[in-house]
Amino acid sequence: MNTSIDNKIIKLIIKGFVIATPGKLRKKIGQLDSDINTVNFGDIFTGSTQSQKIKIHNTTEDSISIFFSEDYIGVEMQIEPQTILPAAYGKLVLNFDTSNRDLGKLSQKIWLDFEIAGQPQSGEIYLQVNILEDFSTLTNLELANPPQIFVQNETLILKGLMSGELRTEIIKIENTGKRDLYIRNIQTSDKKFSIYPAKFIISPGEKSSFTISMKPDKYSSKLKTTITIISNDPNQSVINFTIIGKVDLPEGSSSKYIADDIQIEKAAKIVKSFKGNGKLIILDVRTVEEYSNGCLEDAINIDFYSSDFKKILKILDMGKTYLVYCQSGIRSKKAVDLMSEIGFKN
């Protein structure tokens, strides 16, 4: 840029974020462009089937052959055509049958195999679904005499947690109803936790329990997760059980966790306190579709499921403070863990 004063050259640096135009094939499944690469069926009843069509485009100079070889329970893939010529379009149809799947939230990678110029490659589609029990089939007698799940406390506060040390807790459940209570599934997305048993039956008036084992990692001085209990109680088939605790890290540890898990009210105060100074970045790690349907003001979108997610994080300014959010807190927690490993401080 030349000035009109003394012909000096001034460097102008422009920073920003590009948001995809709706309707364009800006996603990737391996080497293929696609309109989506995350299939989110939302809430569906067990025993039902759902389908999703995915438009694909070959923008390479070679033909791409697509294969769906792995066996995923309840997942079927239709590929048209099997081989896509350069510049040609095609479609994938993902069919999902809930019949033989556990109730609860499911997040799964579906892998596709490709052959391009004689070389094998792969790509993935992310499947998300929440499988629910359909209580509309119950008789009036069954509805009048249901099982009733009772958990003494829906929050467990742990003390004395040590980094890297195994901790086990027993959680009791009571059936205060008049029919057998089926614990359909107990799940968590946090890999630091294991649950046993995840399925069992409790007779009317009886109690039973399950065991939660956890091993806090070296990065976090705080532990927080949600355990989801799914039962055949038609009045409260889903109970969210929260575990929180403070972890004692070794003296002199350089791995002190640099993030806080905050509530909506505190987030609002943080945004207000940073308003106008440019030091806070609000980061939405949901999909483009979720982001387009509504987001926090001034939030930028980087899809956690994008294959370039880590690369994009590395070009962000590590000196700024980041407020990271998603739909339920799972993706944002994983994103913050990754940002901590990369070197972000706030």
C-alpha positions as CSV (number, residue, x, y, z in Angstrom):
1,M,0.0,0.0,0.0
2,N,1.6,3.2,-1.1
3,T,0.9,6.5,0.7
4,S,0.5,9.8,-1.1
5,I,2.8,11.6,1.3
6,D,6.3,10.3,0.9
7,N,5.8,7.1,-1.2
8,K,6.6,4.9,1.8
9,I,5.3,1.3,1.8
10,I,3.1,0.3,4.7
11,K,2.3,-3.3,5.5
12,L,-1.4,-4.0,6.2
13,I,-2.2,-7.3,7.9
14,I,-5.9,-8.4,7.8
15,K,-7.0,-11.1,10.2
16,G,-10.4,-12.8,10.1
17,F,-12.5,-15.9,9.9
18,V,-14.3,-17.2,6.8
19,I,-17.8,-18.7,7.3
20,A,-19.0,-21.1,4.7
21,T,-21.8,-20.1,2.3
22,P,-24.9,-22.2,2.9
23,G,-25.6,-24.7,0.2
24,K,-22.0,-25.1,-1.0
25,L,-20.1,-28.4,-0.8
26,R,-17.6,-27.2,1.7
27,K,-17.3,-30.3,3.9
28,K,-14.9,-33.2,3.3
29,I,-15.2,-36.9,3.4
30,G,-11.7,-38.0,2.5
31,Q,-10.9,-36.5,-0.9
32,L,-14.6,-35.9,-1.7
33,D,-16.3,-32.6,-1.2
34,S,-19.7,-33.0,0.6
35,D,-22.6,-31.0,1.8
36,I,-22.3,-32.6,5.2
37,N,-19.9,-35.0,7.0
38,T,-21.8,-35.1,10.3
39,V,-25.2,-36.9,10.4
40,N,-27.2,-36.0,13.5
41,F,-30.5,-37.8,13.7
42,G,-31.3,-36.2,17.0
43,D,-33.9,-38.0,19.2
44,I,-35.4,-41.2,17.7
45,F,-37.3,-44.1,19.2
46,T,-35.8,-47.6,19.5
47,G,-37.0,-49.9,16.8
48,S,-37.2,-47.2,14.2
49,T,-35.0,-46.4,11.2
50,Q,-33.7,-43.1,9.8
51,S,-31.9,-42.2,6.5
52,Q,-29.7,-39.3,5.5
53,K,-28.7,-38.4,1.9
54,I,-25.2,-36.9,1.5
55,K,-24.3,-35.1,-1.7
56,I,-20.7,-35.7,-2.8
57,H,-18.4,-34.2,-5.5
58,N,-15.1,-35.3,-6.9
59,T,-12.9,-32.3,-7.4
60,T,-9.7,-34.3,-8.0
61,E,-8.2,-35.1,-11.4
62,D,-8.6,-38.9,-10.8
63,S,-11.6,-41.2,-10.5
64,I,-12.5,-42.2,-6.9
65,S,-13.9,-45.6,-6.1
66,I,-15.8,-45.9,-2.8
67,F,-16.2,-48.9,-0.6
68,F,-18.1,-49.5,2.6
69,S,-16.6,-52.7,4.0
70,E,-16.7,-52.4,7.8
71,D,-19.6,-53.9,9.7
72,Y,-21.4,-51.4,12.0
73,I,-24.4,-52.5,14.0
74,G,-27.5,-51.0,12.4
75,V,-25.6,-49.0,9.8
76,E,-26.0,-49.5,6.0
77,M,-24.5,-47.3,3.3
78,Q,-25.7,-46.9,-0.2
79,I,-23.2,-45.5,-2.7
80,E,-24.3,-44.1,-6.1
81,P,-22.2,-44.4,-8.3
82,Q,-19.6,-46.7,-6.9
83,T,-16.9,-44.9,-8.9
84,I,-17.1,-41.1,-9.3
85,L,-15.3,-39.6,-12.3
86,P,-13.4,-36.3,-12.1
87,A,-15.7,-33.3,-11.7
88,A,-18.7,-35.6,-11.3
89,Y,-21.3,-35.7,-8.5
90,G,-22.7,-38.6,-6.6
91,K,-24.6,-39.4,-3.4
92,L,-24.3,-41.5,-0.2
93,V,-27.3,-42.6,1.7
94,L,-26.7,-43.6,5.3
95,N,-29.4,-45.8,6.8
96,F,-29.5,-46.3,10.6
97,D,-31.6,-48.9,12.4
98,T,-31.9,-48.6,16.1
99,S,-33.3,-52.1,16.8
100,N,-30.0,-53.6,18.1
101,R,-28.5,-50.6,19.7
102,D,-28.4,-49.5,23.3
103,L,-30.6,-46.6,24.5
104,G,-28.9,-43.3,25.0
105,K,-26.5,-41.0,23.1
106,L,-24.4,-42.5,20.3
107,S,-21.4,-40.7,18.7
108,Q,-19.6,-42.9,16.2
109,K,-17.2,-42.6,13.2
110,I,-18.3,-44.4,10.1
111,W,-15.3,-45.1,7.9
112,L,-15.3,-45.3,4.1
113,D,-12.5,-46.7,2.0
114,F,-11.4,-45.0,-1.2
115,E,-9.2,-46.0,-4.1
116,I,-7.6,-43.0,-6.0
117,A,-5.1,-43.7,-8.8
118,G,-4.6,-47.2,-7.4
119,Q,-3.8,-45.9,-3.9
120,P,-6.0,-46.8,-0.9
121,Q,-7.3,-43.9,1.2
122,S,-10.1,-43.4,3.7
123,G,-12.6,-40.8,5.0
124,E,-15.1,-40.6,7.8
125,I,-18.6,-39.6,8.5
126,Y,-19.7,-38.7,12.1
127,L,-22.9,-40.3,13.3
128,Q,-24.8,-38.8,16.2
129,V,-28.1,-39.9,17.6
130,N,-30.0,-40.1,20.9
131,I,-32.0,-43.4,21.1
132,L,-35.1,-43.2,23.3
133,E,-37.7,-45.8,24.5
134,D,-41.2,-45.4,23.1
135,F,-43.6,-45.4,26.0
136,S,-46.7,-44.8,23.8
137,T,-47.1,-48.6,23.5
138,L,-47.7,-49.1,27.2
139,T,-51.2,-50.1,28.3
140,N,-53.3,-48.1,30.8
141,L,-52.6,-50.7,33.5
142,E,-48.8,-50.5,32.9
143,L,-49.0,-46.7,33.0
144,A,-51.0,-46.8,36.3
145,N,-48.4,-49.1,37.9
146,P,-45.1,-48.0,36.6
147,P,-41.6,-48.7,38.0
148,Q,-40.1,-45.7,39.7
149,I,-36.4,-44.9,39.8
150,F,-35.0,-43.2,42.9
151,V,-31.4,-42.0,43.3
152,Q,-30.6,-40.5,46.7
153,N,-28.4,-37.7,45.3
154,E,-28.0,-36.7,41.7
155,T,-24.7,-34.9,42.4
156,L,-21.6,-36.7,43.9
157,I,-18.9,-34.4,45.3
158,L,-15.6,-36.1,45.6
159,K,-12.7,-35.1,47.9
160,G,-9.2,-36.4,48.1
161,L,-8.8,-37.2,44.4
162,M,-5.2,-37.8,43.3
163,S,-3.8,-37.4,39.8
164,G,-3.2,-40.7,38.2
165,E,-4.8,-42.7,41.1
166,L,-7.8,-45.0,40.6
167,R,-10.9,-44.1,42.6
168,T,-14.1,-46.2,42.9
169,E,-17.5,-45.1,44.0
170,I,-20.8,-47.1,44.5
171,I,-24.0,-45.4,43.4
172,K,-27.3,-46.9,44.8
173,I,-30.6,-47.0,42.9
174,E,-34.0,-47.9,44.4
175,N,-37.2,-49.0,42.7
176,T,-40.1,-47.4,44.5
177,G,-42.6,-48.5,41.9
178,K,-44.9,-51.5,41.4
179,R,-43.1,-53.2,38.4
180,D,-39.6,-54.3,37.7
181,L,-37.3,-51.4,37.0
182,Y,-35.0,-52.1,34.0
183,I,-31.8,-50.1,34.0
184,R,-31.4,-50.0,30.2
185,N,-28.0,-48.3,30.0
186,I,-25.6,-46.2,32.1
187,Q,-23.2,-44.2,30.0
188,T,-20.7,-41.3,30.0
189,S,-18.6,-39.9,27.1
190,D,-15.6,-39.3,29.4
191,K,-13.0,-42.0,28.9
192,K,-11.5,-41.4,32.4
193,F,-14.6,-43.2,33.8
194,S,-15.7,-46.8,33.6
195,I,-19.1,-48.1,34.7
196,Y,-20.1,-51.6,35.8
197,P,-22.7,-53.0,35.4
198,A,-24.4,-50.8,32.8
199,K,-27.6,-52.9,32.7
200,F,-29.5,-54.6,35.5
201,I,-33.0,-55.2,36.9
202,I,-34.4,-54.0,40.2
203,S,-37.5,-55.6,41.7
204,P,-40.3,-53.4,43.2
205,G,-39.2,-52.1,46.7
206,E,-35.6,-53.3,46.2
207,K,-32.3,-51.5,45.8
208,S,-29.3,-52.2,43.6
209,S,-26.1,-50.3,42.7
210,F,-23.5,-49.8,40.0
211,T,-19.8,-48.9,40.4
212,I,-18.0,-45.9,38.9
213,S,-14.2,-46.1,38.6
214,M,-12.2,-43.1,37.6
215,K,-8.6,-42.1,37.2
216,P,-8.0,-38.3,37.0
217,D,-5.4,-37.2,34.4
218,K,-2.4,-35.1,35.0
219,Y,-3.7,-32.0,33.2
220,S,-6.7,-31.1,35.2
221,S,-7.1,-29.9,38.8
222,K,-10.9,-30.3,38.4
223,L,-13.0,-33.3,37.6
224,K,-16.5,-33.0,36.3
225,T,-18.7,-35.3,34.3
226,T,-22.3,-36.3,33.7
227,I,-23.4,-40.0,34.0
228,T,-26.6,-40.7,32.2
229,I,-28.9,-43.4,33.7
230,I,-31.6,-44.7,31.3
231,S,-34.5,-46.8,32.6
232,N,-38.0,-48.0,31.8
233,D,-39.6,-45.5,34.2
234,P,-42.0,-43.7,31.9
235,N,-42.0,-40.6,34.1
236,Q,-38.3,-40.1,34.2
237,S,-36.6,-42.4,31.8
238,V,-33.4,-40.3,31.8
239,I,-31.6,-39.2,34.9
240,N,-28.4,-37.2,34.7
241,F,-26.0,-37.9,37.6
242,T,-23.2,-35.3,38.0
243,I,-19.8,-36.1,39.5
244,I,-17.5,-33.2,40.5
245,G,-14.3,-33.0,42.5
246,K,-11.0,-31.3,43.0
247,V,-7.8,-33.2,42.0
248,D,-4.6,-32.8,43.9
249,L,-1.8,-32.5,41.4
250,P,1.9,-33.3,42.3
251,E,3.9,-30.4,43.7
252,G,5.7,-28.4,41.1
253,S,3.5,-29.9,38.3
254,S,3.7,-27.8,35.1
255,S,0.5,-29.4,33.9
256,K,-1.9,-27.2,35.9
257,Y,-5.1,-27.1,34.0
258,I,-5.8,-23.6,32.5
259,A,-9.5,-23.9,31.9
260,D,-12.7,-23.5,34.0
261,D,-16.0,-25.2,33.5
262,I,-18.4,-22.3,33.9
263,Q,-22.2,-21.8,34.0
264,I,-24.2,-19.5,31.6
265,E,-24.5,-16.7,34.1
266,K,-20.7,-16.5,34.6
267,A,-20.1,-16.7,30.9
268,A,-22.4,-13.7,30.3
269,K,-20.4,-11.7,32.9
270,I,-17.1,-12.7,31.3
271,V,-18.3,-11.6,27.8
272,K,-19.5,-8.2,29.3
273,S,-16.2,-7.6,31.1
274,F,-14.2,-8.1,27.9
275,K,-16.6,-6.2,25.7
276,G,-14.8,-3.9,23.2
277,N,-11.2,-4.7,24.1
278,G,-10.6,-7.5,21.6
279,K,-9.0,-9.8,24.1
280,L,-11.7,-12.4,24.3
281,I,-12.5,-14.9,21.5
282,I,-15.9,-16.7,21.7
283,L,-15.3,-20.1,20.0
284,D,-18.3,-22.2,18.8
285,V,-17.1,-25.7,18.1
286,R,-20.4,-27.1,16.8
287,T,-21.1,-28.0,13.2
288,V,-21.7,-25.3,10.6
289,E,-25.4,-26.4,10.4
290,E,-25.8,-25.9,14.2
291,Y,-23.9,-22.6,14.0
292,S,-26.1,-21.3,11.2
293,N,-29.2,-22.1,13.2
294,G,-28.1,-19.7,15.9
295,C,-25.0,-18.8,17.9
296,L,-23.7,-16.5,20.5
297,E,-23.1,-12.9,19.4
298,D,-19.5,-12.4,17.9
299,A,-18.8,-16.2,18.1
300,I,-16.5,-17.7,15.4
301,N,-17.2,-21.3,14.3
302,I,-14.6,-24.0,14.0
303,D,-16.2,-27.4,13.6
304,F,-14.7,-29.8,16.2
305,Y,-15.3,-32.7,13.8
306,S,-13.4,-31.1,11.0
307,S,-10.3,-32.9,10.0
308,D,-8.4,-29.6,10.1
309,F,-9.6,-28.7,13.6
310,K,-6.2,-28.9,15.2
311,K,-4.5,-27.1,12.4
312,I,-6.9,-24.2,12.6
313,L,-6.4,-24.0,16.4
314,K,-2.7,-23.6,15.9
315,I,-3.1,-20.4,13.9
316,L,-5.2,-18.7,16.6
317,D,-3.6,-16.1,19.0
318,M,-2.6,-18.1,22.1
319,G,-2.3,-14.8,24.1
320,K,-6.0,-14.2,24.1
321,T,-8.7,-15.6,26.4
322,Y,-11.1,-18.1,24.9
323,L,-14.7,-18.9,25.8
324,V,-15.5,-22.3,24.1
325,Y,-19.0,-23.7,23.8
326,C,-21.0,-26.4,22.0
327,Q,-24.4,-28.0,22.5
328,S,-23.9,-30.1,25.6
329,G,-20.4,-29.4,26.8
330,I,-18.8,-32.6,25.5
331,R,-17.1,-31.2,22.3
332,S,-16.1,-28.0,24.0
333,K,-14.4,-30.0,26.9
334,K,-12.5,-32.0,24.3
335,A,-11.6,-28.9,22.4
336,V,-10.3,-27.2,25.5
337,D,-8.2,-30.3,26.4
338,L,-6.6,-30.1,23.0
339,M,-6.0,-26.4,23.3
340,S,-4.3,-27.0,26.6
341,E,-2.0,-29.5,25.0
342,I,-1.2,-27.1,22.1
343,G,-0.2,-24.4,24.5
344,F,-3.2,-22.0,25.1
345,K,-3.1,-20.4,28.5
346,N,-6.5,-19.0,29.2
